[in-house]
């Protein structure tokens, strides 16, 4: 019975637990979780100068953006919104005073986005004052409440993150007992794997992190990492970038970087760029509008009986024979070693060419929690590779039963902007290198070369149309329109928000820049009577003399030719129409249209 239960699994549950990462070679198991712990004190509702939004209003805007982003990118992740320092209390069993759980840990949805929208602006401030109010603060109780939210979740969580939004550097105003309780509870949370981040907001007399919060938040993973932000956020855009940089840091996998016998470094694998796609449609049951869960069963084609996994074999045709293999044997054939990176040597950076990039790269960073000393050794390797301008050549096996590949580890040093926000993290970019079989010899078409006058004229056109390109300035209009339509339907909006299609060419501006250059280029390249709008005359089809119908190509093959192909093992070189016609000549009935099925049918008929 255990075998039956193991076989008849729910495919949707497996998909929820294990999601395919970009490139198909890494899998991120579990779900991400994020808890917003927001200070609801009176100081948070004070508006800034010149009508600037309050810290509470900016926080709600950021929370709303994260909710929408999670719905669009990874809707199975869990989010929660908790307020502390409130007058009213609302939490499981009301065990903690002055803690208001607005949203418990669950998947984001349209209703939650609407509820966060209700807390924005002037009306939102009045609603928050009426609903929660402002009272005493006990960060220790708030952290304890968040810990209970995590303990109530029975799902596998790959990442636990808690973000504290506040503009008060001393939430307990010198109460040493509450300070000690908060530090103890923060330490307990960090021991259970929860990463605590501080998003400190603008304060009139300045925000001093060292007074209290330096002992609360999680320490930086490495001395070279940025760690705590010293300057508070006073602009909404900076706050969005700050939260986005912390929230989107998702590890795809953990691997070991073997530098020699007995010398392993634990590293985490991260995706630096992911292709944005429309989400996969979800099948719903027509009557109840609930998701449909699919299950797979395999039946015998002749008897119709249900097959167990042990009764299913895999076959590979080799030398006109069917090689039958068990699943364990197939797995053993695929296995080349344990997952990890194995250092082979070093090469100058000049050896890495642009055409060696065959797929999107990934990024690795040390995991000090897995192997002590990984950060120090990783940092030393990164520093030396950067100083000597070399790359590390490694043999890489991404996961079990995956073929090995050669990869290049390209060093990358840390960079920060003027606001000390990290732009480029330190680590290695993994560049997947091609095999010799991946290289192709192309035969480019031979075209008449352009004259020097034509080349010079095109150079003038290119110079006139040059502009500074930034990838983050152009959004996919199809995806943006798709999500705006979904947002309008989910939030009961009258109409979707308008989007700006930035990839549409600005024809008027282009014509103004080029002036007469276009016509001069046409005069140099095209003949005088050339008109691109006129279509060439269609070619006359060869017609049959009797009926006028186009003759059909013959695909008949004689029996002698088929037997010759069968003896030489070249039946696979014949096309599918030819094989189908041959089957009809010999009275072979084929239910399938695959080429291998047709070849097997002819082999059984003409074979010895």
C-alpha positions as CSV (number, residue, x, y, z in Angstrom):
1,X,0.0,0.0,0.0
2,X,2.9,2.3,0.6
3,X,3.9,2.0,-3.0
4,X,0.4,2.9,-4.2
5,X,0.2,5.9,-1.9
6,X,3.7,7.0,-3.0
7,X,2.6,6.7,-6.7
8,X,-0.7,8.5,-6.6
9,X,0.6,11.8,-5.6
10,X,-1.0,15.2,-6.2
11,X,1.0,17.0,-8.9
12,X,-0.2,20.4,-7.8
13,X,1.1,19.9,-4.3
14,X,4.5,18.8,-5.6
15,X,4.6,21.9,-7.8
16,X,3.9,24.1,-4.8
17,X,6.7,22.6,-2.8
18,X,9.3,22.6,-5.6
19,X,9.5,25.4,-8.2
20,X,11.7,25.3,-11.2
21,X,14.2,28.1,-11.3
22,X,15.6,30.0,-14.3
23,X,17.6,27.8,-16.6
24,X,16.0,24.6,-15.3
25,X,19.0,23.5,-13.4
26,X,18.3,24.8,-9.9
27,X,15.2,24.2,-7.8
28,X,14.1,26.4,-4.9
29,X,12.2,24.3,-2.4
30,X,9.7,25.8,0.0
31,X,8.2,29.2,0.2
32,X,9.4,32.6,1.2
33,X,7.8,34.4,4.1
34,X,7.9,38.0,5.0
35,X,6.4,39.8,8.1
36,X,6.1,43.6,8.1
37,X,6.3,44.8,11.7
38,X,5.2,48.5,11.6
39,X,5.5,51.0,14.4
40,X,2.0,52.6,14.9
41,X,3.2,55.4,17.3
42,X,2.1,59.0,16.9
43,X,5.5,60.0,15.5
44,X,4.9,57.8,12.5
45,X,1.8,59.9,11.4
46,X,3.6,63.3,11.5
47,X,3.7,64.7,8.0
48,X,7.0,65.9,6.5
49,X,7.9,69.4,5.3
50,X,6.3,70.9,2.2
51,X,3.4,68.4,2.4
52,X,5.6,65.3,2.2
53,X,3.8,62.1,3.2
54,X,4.2,60.8,6.7
55,X,6.4,57.8,7.5
56,X,3.3,55.7,8.0
57,X,1.9,56.6,4.6
58,X,5.2,55.8,2.9
59,X,5.3,52.4,4.7
60,X,1.8,51.5,3.6
61,X,2.7,52.4,0.0
62,X,5.8,50.1,0.2
63,X,3.7,47.3,1.8
64,X,1.1,47.6,-1.0
65,X,3.8,47.5,-3.7
66,X,5.3,44.3,-2.2
67,X,1.9,42.7,-2.0
68,X,1.3,43.4,-5.7
69,X,4.8,42.3,-6.6
70,X,4.3,39.0,-4.8
71,X,1.0,38.4,-6.5
72,X,2.6,38.9,-9.9
73,X,5.9,37.1,-9.3
74,X,5.5,34.4,-6.6
75,X,1.9,34.3,-5.3
76,X,2.6,31.2,-3.1
77,X,4.9,33.2,-0.8
78,X,3.5,34.2,2.6
79,X,3.1,37.7,3.9
80,X,1.9,39.2,7.2
81,X,1.3,42.8,8.5
82,X,1.6,43.4,12.2
83,X,1.5,46.8,14.0
84,X,3.0,47.4,17.4
85,X,2.7,50.4,19.8
86,X,-1.1,50.4,19.3
87,X,-3.8,51.2,21.8
88,X,-6.0,48.3,20.7
89,X,-4.8,44.7,20.7
90,X,-5.7,42.0,18.1
91,X,-3.6,38.8,18.0
92,X,-4.2,35.1,18.6
93,X,-5.8,34.7,22.0
94,X,-5.0,38.4,22.7
95,X,-1.9,37.3,24.6
96,X,0.1,40.4,23.8
97,X,-1.0,44.0,24.6
98,X,-0.5,46.8,22.1
99,X,0.1,44.4,19.2
100,X,-2.3,44.4,16.3
101,X,-2.1,41.6,13.7
102,X,-3.7,43.2,10.6
103,X,-2.8,40.3,8.4
104,X,-1.6,36.9,9.5
105,X,0.9,34.8,7.5
106,X,-0.9,33.8,4.3
107,X,-0.8,34.1,0.5
108,X,-1.4,37.7,-0.7
109,X,-4.7,38.4,-2.5
110,X,-6.9,41.2,-3.8
111,X,-8.7,41.6,-0.6
112,X,-5.5,42.2,1.3
113,X,-4.4,44.8,-1.2
114,X,-7.6,46.6,-0.8
115,X,-7.3,46.5,3.0
116,X,-3.8,48.0,2.8
117,X,-5.1,50.6,0.3
118,X,-7.6,51.7,3.0
119,X,-4.7,52.7,5.3
120,X,-3.1,55.1,2.8
121,X,-3.5,58.9,2.8
122,X,-5.5,61.1,5.1
123,X,-8.4,58.7,5.2
124,X,-6.0,55.9,6.0
125,X,-4.5,57.8,8.9
126,X,-8.0,58.4,10.4
127,X,-8.9,54.7,9.9
128,X,-5.7,53.6,11.6
129,X,-6.4,55.9,14.5
130,X,-9.9,54.6,14.9
131,X,-9.1,51.0,14.3
132,X,-5.8,50.7,16.3
133,X,-4.9,53.9,17.9
134,X,-1.4,54.7,19.4
135,X,-0.3,53.5,22.8
136,X,2.6,52.0,24.6
137,X,5.2,50.0,22.7
138,X,6.7,46.6,23.6
139,X,8.9,45.4,20.8
140,X,9.6,42.1,22.7
141,X,5.9,41.3,22.7
142,X,5.6,42.1,19.0
143,X,8.6,39.9,18.2
144,X,7.0,37.1,20.3
145,X,3.8,37.5,18.4
146,X,5.6,37.2,15.1
147,X,7.4,34.1,16.4
148,X,4.0,32.6,17.0
149,X,2.9,33.4,13.5
150,X,5.8,31.5,12.1
151,X,5.2,28.5,14.5
152,X,1.6,28.2,13.3
153,X,2.7,27.6,9.7
154,X,3.0,23.9,8.8
155,X,4.4,24.5,5.3
156,X,8.1,24.3,4.4
157,X,9.6,27.8,4.5
158,X,12.8,28.4,2.6
159,X,13.3,31.9,3.9
160,X,12.0,33.7,7.0
161,X,12.3,37.5,7.0
162,X,11.0,40.2,9.3
163,X,11.2,43.9,8.5
164,X,10.8,46.5,11.2
165,X,9.5,49.9,10.1
166,X,10.0,52.7,12.7
167,X,11.2,56.2,13.1
168,X,12.0,55.8,16.9
169,X,15.5,54.8,17.8
170,X,14.4,54.2,21.4
171,X,10.9,52.5,21.3
172,X,10.8,51.9,25.1
173,X,12.2,55.3,26.1
174,X,14.8,54.0,28.5
175,X,12.9,51.1,29.9
176,X,15.7,48.6,30.4
177,X,13.4,45.7,31.2
178,X,11.6,46.0,27.9
179,X,14.9,46.5,26.1
180,X,16.3,43.3,27.5
181,X,13.1,41.3,26.7
182,X,13.2,42.6,23.1
183,X,16.9,41.6,22.7
184,X,16.3,38.1,24.1
185,X,13.3,37.5,21.8
186,X,15.2,38.9,18.8
187,X,18.0,36.5,19.6
188,X,15.6,33.6,19.8
189,X,14.1,34.5,16.4
190,X,17.5,34.7,14.8
191,X,18.4,31.2,16.2
192,X,15.3,29.8,14.4
193,X,16.5,31.2,11.1
194,X,14.5,34.4,11.0
195,X,16.4,37.3,9.3
196,X,15.5,40.6,11.1
197,X,15.9,43.8,9.0
198,X,15.5,47.4,10.2
199,X,13.9,49.9,7.8
200,X,14.5,53.1,9.9
201,X,12.6,56.1,8.7
202,X,13.2,59.9,8.9
203,X,13.4,61.4,12.4
204,X,13.7,65.1,13.1
205,X,16.8,64.9,15.4
206,X,18.3,62.0,13.6
207,X,18.1,58.2,14.0
208,X,20.8,56.6,16.1
209,X,21.0,52.9,15.3
210,X,23.5,52.2,18.0
211,X,21.1,53.1,20.9
212,X,19.0,50.0,20.6
213,X,18.4,48.4,17.2
214,X,22.0,47.3,16.5
215,X,21.5,44.4,18.8
216,X,18.1,43.6,17.4
217,X,18.7,43.2,13.7
218,X,20.5,40.3,12.1
219,X,24.3,40.9,11.7
220,X,25.7,41.1,8.2
221,X,26.7,37.9,6.6
222,X,30.2,39.2,5.8
223,X,32.4,42.1,6.9
224,X,32.4,43.4,3.4
225,X,28.6,43.4,3.2
226,X,26.9,46.7,3.7
227,X,25.1,45.7,6.9
228,X,23.0,48.4,8.5
229,X,21.9,51.5,6.6
230,X,23.3,54.5,8.5
231,X,21.1,57.2,6.9
232,X,17.3,56.9,7.3
233,X,15.0,56.9,4.3
234,X,13.2,60.2,3.7
235,X,12.0,59.6,0.1
236,X,9.5,57.1,-1.1
237,X,11.5,56.0,-4.0
238,X,14.6,55.3,-1.9
239,X,12.4,53.4,0.6
240,X,11.0,51.2,-2.2
241,X,14.5,50.4,-3.6
242,X,15.7,49.6,-0.1
243,X,12.9,47.2,0.7
244,X,13.1,45.7,-2.8
245,X,16.8,45.0,-2.5
246,X,16.2,43.1,0.8
247,X,13.0,41.4,-0.1
248,X,14.1,40.0,-3.5
249,X,17.3,38.3,-2.2
250,X,16.3,34.7,-2.8
251,X,18.7,31.8,-2.7
252,X,18.1,29.2,-5.4
253,X,20.3,26.5,-3.9
254,X,23.3,25.7,-1.7
255,X,26.4,24.1,-3.1
256,X,30.0,23.4,-2.1
257,X,33.0,24.9,-3.8
258,X,35.8,22.4,-3.6
259,X,39.2,24.2,-3.8
260,X,41.2,21.1,-3.1
261,X,41.1,17.8,-1.2
262,X,39.4,18.5,2.1
263,X,39.0,22.2,1.4
264,X,35.3,23.0,0.8
265,X,33.6,26.4,0.8
266,X,29.8,26.6,1.3
267,X,28.1,29.0,-1.2
268,X,24.6,30.0,-2.0
269,X,23.4,30.3,-5.6
270,X,21.3,33.4,-6.6
271,X,19.7,34.4,-9.9
272,X,20.8,37.9,-11.0
273,X,18.3,38.2,-13.9
274,X,15.1,36.4,-14.4
275,X,12.9,36.6,-17.5
276,X,9.5,38.0,-16.7
277,X,6.6,35.9,-18.0
278,X,2.9,35.7,-17.7
279,X,1.8,33.4,-14.9
280,X,0.6,29.9,-15.7
281,X,-3.2,29.8,-16.0
282,X,-4.9,27.9,-13.2
283,X,-7.7,25.4,-14.1
284,X,-10.9,26.0,-12.2
285,X,-13.9,23.8,-11.6
286,X,-16.9,25.3,-13.4
287,X,-19.5,24.8,-10.7
288,X,-17.5,25.8,-7.6
289,X,-14.8,28.0,-9.2
290,X,-12.1,26.1,-7.1
291,X,-8.7,25.1,-8.5
292,X,-8.7,21.6,-10.1
293,X,-6.0,19.3,-8.8
294,X,-4.7,16.8,-11.3
295,X,-3.4,13.3,-10.7
296,X,-1.6,11.0,-13.1
297,X,-2.4,7.3,-13.6
298,X,-0.8,4.9,-16.1
299,X,-2.8,2.1,-17.7
300,X,-1.8,-0.9,-19.8
301,X,-2.7,-0.3,-23.5
302,X,-4.0,-3.8,-24.1
303,X,-5.6,-5.0,-20.8
304,X,-6.5,-1.6,-19.4
305,X,-5.2,-2.5,-16.0
306,X,-3.7,0.1,-13.7
307,X,0.2,0.0,-13.6
308,X,2.4,0.3,-10.6
309,X,5.7,2.2,-10.8
310,X,7.6,-1.1,-10.6
311,X,5.8,-2.4,-13.7
312,X,6.8,0.5,-15.9
313,X,10.1,0.1,-17.8
314,X,12.1,2.5,-20.0
315,X,13.3,1.4,-23.4
316,X,16.1,2.8,-25.6
317,X,16.4,1.4,-29.2
318,X,20.0,0.7,-30.1
319,X,21.3,-1.4,-32.9
320,X,17.7,-2.5,-33.9
321,X,17.3,-3.9,-30.4
322,X,15.2,-2.6,-27.5
323,X,17.3,-2.1,-24.4
324,X,15.0,-2.4,-21.3
325,X,16.2,-0.5,-18.2
326,X,14.8,0.0,-14.7
327,X,14.3,3.4,-13.3
328,X,17.2,2.9,-10.9
329,X,19.5,2.0,-13.8
330,X,18.4,5.1,-15.7
331,X,19.2,7.2,-12.6
332,X,22.6,5.6,-12.3
333,X,23.4,6.3,-16.0
334,X,22.6,10.0,-15.4
335,X,24.6,10.4,-12.3
336,X,28.2,11.7,-12.8
337,X,28.9,12.7,-9.2
338,X,27.6,14.7,-6.2
339,X,26.4,18.3,-6.8
340,X,29.0,21.0,-6.3
341,X,31.7,23.1,-7.9
342,X,35.2,21.6,-8.3
343,X,38.1,23.9,-9.0
344,X,40.1,22.9,-12.1
345,X,42.4,25.9,-12.5
346,X,42.6,29.6,-13.4
347,X,42.6,31.4,-16.8
348,X,43.2,35.0,-17.8
349,X,40.0,37.0,-18.2
350,X,41.0,37.6,-21.9
351,X,40.3,33.9,-22.6
352,X,36.6,34.4,-21.9
353,X,34.8,35.6,-25.1
354,X,31.4,37.0,-25.6
355,X,30.2,34.0,-27.6
356,X,31.0,31.7,-24.6
357,X,27.9,32.8,-22.8
358,X,25.4,30.1,-23.7
359,X,22.7,30.8,-21.0
360,X,21.9,33.3,-18.3
361,X,24.5,33.4,-15.5
362,X,24.0,32.9,-11.8
363,X,25.7,34.4,-8.8
364,X,27.4,32.7,-5.8
365,X,27.9,34.1,-2.3
366,X,29.5,32.4,0.8
367,X,27.2,30.6,3.4
368,X,29.0,31.1,6.7
369,X,26.2,29.3,8.6
370,X,26.9,26.0,6.7
371,X,30.7,25.9,6.9
372,X,32.6,28.1,9.3
373,X,35.3,30.1,7.6
374,X,33.6,30.0,4.2
375,X,33.3,33.8,4.1
376,X,36.9,34.4,4.9
377,X,38.3,32.0,2.3
378,X,35.7,33.1,-0.3
379,X,36.7,36.7,0.3
380,X,40.4,35.9,-0.1
381,X,39.8,34.0,-3.4
382,X,37.7,36.8,-4.7
383,X,40.3,39.4,-3.8
384,X,43.2,37.5,-5.5
385,X,41.2,36.7,-8.6
386,X,40.2,40.4,-9.0
387,X,43.8,41.6,-8.4
388,X,45.3,39.2,-10.9
389,X,42.4,39.6,-13.4
390,X,41.8,35.9,-13.7
391,X,38.8,33.6,-13.7
392,X,38.4,30.3,-11.9
393,X,37.6,27.4,-14.2
394,X,35.4,24.8,-12.4
395,X,33.6,21.6,-13.1
396,X,29.9,22.1,-12.0
397,X,27.2,19.6,-11.2
398,X,24.1,21.6,-10.3
399,X,22.0,18.8,-8.7
400,X,21.7,15.1,-8.6
401,X,21.4,13.3,-12.0
402,X,22.5,16.3,-13.9
403,X,25.3,16.2,-16.4
404,X,28.5,18.1,-15.5
405,X,29.5,21.4,-17.2
406,X,32.5,23.6,-17.3
407,X,31.9,27.0,-15.8
408,X,33.9,30.2,-15.4
409,X,33.8,32.0,-12.0
410,X,34.2,35.7,-12.8
411,X,35.0,37.9,-9.8
412,X,32.8,40.9,-9.0
413,X,33.6,43.4,-6.3
414,X,31.1,45.4,-4.3
415,X,29.9,48.8,-5.4
416,X,27.6,51.3,-3.6
417,X,25.9,54.5,-4.6
418,X,26.0,57.9,-2.9
419,X,23.4,56.8,-0.4
420,X,25.5,53.8,0.6
421,X,23.0,51.5,-1.0
422,X,24.6,48.5,-2.5
423,X,24.5,48.5,-6.3
424,X,26.7,45.5,-7.0
425,X,27.3,42.7,-4.4
426,X,30.7,41.0,-4.0
427,X,30.9,37.5,-5.3
428,X,31.5,35.3,-8.4
429,X,29.3,35.2,-11.5
430,X,29.0,31.7,-12.9
431,X,29.3,31.7,-16.7
432,X,28.3,28.4,-18.3
433,X,30.8,27.5,-21.0
434,X,30.0,25.6,-24.2
435,X,31.2,22.2,-25.2
436,X,33.0,21.6,-28.4
437,X,29.8,20.0,-29.8
438,X,27.9,23.2,-29.1
439,X,30.0,25.2,-31.6
440,X,28.6,25.3,-35.1
441,X,30.3,26.2,-38.4
442,X,28.0,28.6,-40.2
443,X,27.9,29.3,-43.9
444,X,26.7,32.9,-44.1
445,X,25.0,34.1,-47.2
446,X,27.1,36.0,-49.7
447,X,25.8,39.5,-50.3
448,X,27.2,42.3,-52.4
449,X,29.4,44.5,-50.2
450,X,28.5,48.1,-49.5
451,X,30.5,50.9,-51.0
452,X,32.4,53.3,-48.8
453,X,30.0,56.1,-49.5
454,X,27.1,54.0,-48.3
455,X,29.0,53.0,-45.2
456,X,29.8,56.6,-44.3
457,X,26.2,57.7,-44.8
458,X,24.9,55.0,-42.5
459,X,27.5,56.0,-39.9
460,X,26.0,59.5,-40.0
461,X,22.5,58.0,-39.4
462,X,23.7,55.8,-36.6
463,X,25.5,58.8,-34.9
464,X,22.3,60.9,-35.1
465,X,20.1,58.1,-33.5
466,X,22.5,57.2,-30.7
467,X,21.1,57.5,-27.1
468,X,22.0,56.2,-23.6
469,X,20.3,52.8,-23.1
470,X,19.2,51.6,-19.6
471,X,17.5,48.3,-19.3
472,X,15.5,49.4,-16.2
473,X,13.9,52.2,-18.2
474,X,11.9,49.9,-20.5
475,X,9.2,47.6,-19.3
476,X,7.4,44.9,-21.3
477,X,4.2,46.6,-22.4
478,X,2.4,43.2,-22.9
479,X,3.2,42.1,-19.3
480,X,2.3,45.5,-17.9
481,X,-1.1,45.6,-19.7
482,X,-1.8,42.0,-18.6
483,X,-1.1,42.7,-14.9
484,X,-3.0,46.0,-15.0
485,X,-6.1,44.2,-16.4
486,X,-5.8,41.5,-13.7
487,X,-5.4,44.2,-11.0
488,X,-8.5,46.0,-12.3
489,X,-10.6,42.8,-12.2
490,X,-9.3,41.8,-8.8
491,X,-9.7,45.2,-7.1
492,X,-13.0,46.0,-8.8
493,X,-11.6,49.1,-10.5
494,X,-13.7,50.9,-13.2
495,X,-10.9,50.6,-15.7
496,X,-7.2,49.5,-15.7
497,X,-4.5,52.0,-15.3
498,X,-2.9,53.4,-18.5
499,X,0.5,52.2,-19.3
500,X,3.3,53.9,-21.2
501,X,4.7,51.9,-24.1
502,X,8.3,53.0,-24.1
503,X,9.4,50.7,-26.9
504,X,7.3,52.5,-29.5
505,X,9.6,54.5,-31.8
506,X,9.3,58.3,-31.6
507,X,8.8,58.8,-35.3
508,X,8.6,62.6,-35.2
509,X,11.7,63.0,-33.1
510,X,13.6,60.5,-35.4
511,X,12.6,62.4,-38.5
512,X,13.6,65.7,-37.0
513,X,17.1,64.3,-36.0
514,X,17.8,62.7,-39.4
515,X,16.5,65.4,-41.7
516,X,17.6,64.7,-45.3
517,X,19.9,61.8,-44.4
518,X,17.3,59.1,-45.0
519,X,16.7,60.3,-48.6
520,X,20.4,60.6,-49.3
521,X,20.9,57.0,-48.1
522,X,18.1,55.8,-50.3
523,X,19.6,57.5,-53.3
524,X,22.9,55.7,-52.7
525,X,21.5,52.2,-52.1
526,X,18.2,51.8,-54.1
527,X,17.7,52.4,-57.9
528,X,15.8,55.5,-59.0
529,X,12.6,53.6,-59.9
530,X,12.5,51.5,-56.7
531,X,9.2,51.5,-54.8
532,X,9.2,49.4,-51.6
533,X,5.3,49.5,-51.3
534,X,4.7,47.7,-54.6
535,X,4.6,43.9,-54.4
536,X,6.5,41.7,-56.9
537,X,4.4,39.8,-59.4
538,X,3.5,36.3,-58.2
539,X,5.2,33.4,-59.9
540,X,3.0,31.3,-62.2
541,X,2.5,27.8,-60.9
542,X,3.2,24.9,-63.2
543,X,-0.2,23.5,-64.1
544,X,-1.1,20.0,-65.4
545,X,-2.0,20.0,-69.1
546,X,-5.2,18.0,-68.6
547,X,-6.8,19.2,-65.4
548,X,-4.8,22.3,-64.5
549,X,-4.2,21.0,-61.0
550,X,-0.8,21.1,-59.4
551,X,1.0,17.8,-59.6
552,X,1.6,16.1,-56.3
553,X,5.1,15.0,-55.5
554,X,5.5,11.2,-55.5
555,X,6.6,9.6,-52.3
556,X,6.4,5.9,-53.3
557,X,9.3,3.7,-52.4
558,X,9.7,0.1,-53.7
559,X,10.0,-2.9,-51.5
560,X,13.6,-3.5,-52.6
561,X,14.6,0.0,-51.6
562,X,12.9,-0.4,-48.2
563,X,14.7,-3.7,-47.6
564,X,18.0,-2.0,-48.5
565,X,17.4,0.8,-46.1
566,X,16.4,-1.8,-43.4
567,X,19.7,-3.7,-43.9
568,X,21.8,-0.6,-43.9
569,X,19.9,0.9,-40.9
570,X,19.0,4.0,-42.8
571,X,15.2,4.0,-42.5
572,X,15.5,7.0,-40.2
573,X,16.7,9.1,-43.1
574,X,13.3,8.8,-44.9
575,X,10.7,11.4,-44.2
576,X,7.5,10.8,-42.4
577,X,5.3,11.1,-45.6
578,X,7.5,8.5,-47.4
579,X,7.2,6.1,-44.4
580,X,3.4,6.6,-44.2
581,X,3.1,5.8,-48.0
582,X,5.2,2.7,-47.6
583,X,3.0,1.5,-44.7
584,X,-0.1,1.9,-46.8
585,X,1.5,-0.1,-49.7
586,X,2.1,-3.1,-47.4
587,X,-1.3,-2.8,-45.6
588,X,0.2,-1.8,-42.3
589,X,-2.2,0.1,-40.1
590,X,-0.5,2.7,-37.9
591,X,-2.4,4.5,-35.2
592,X,0.4,6.9,-34.4
593,X,2.1,9.5,-36.5
594,X,5.5,9.5,-34.9
595,X,8.4,8.6,-37.0
596,X,9.8,6.0,-34.7
597,X,6.4,4.2,-34.7
598,X,6.3,4.1,-38.5
599,X,9.9,2.7,-38.5
600,X,9.0,0.0,-35.9
601,X,6.0,-1.1,-38.0
602,X,8.0,-1.4,-41.2
603,X,10.8,-3.2,-39.4
604,X,8.3,-5.8,-38.0
605,X,6.7,-6.3,-41.4
606,X,9.9,-6.5,-43.5
607,X,12.3,-7.8,-40.9
608,X,13.6,-11.4,-40.8
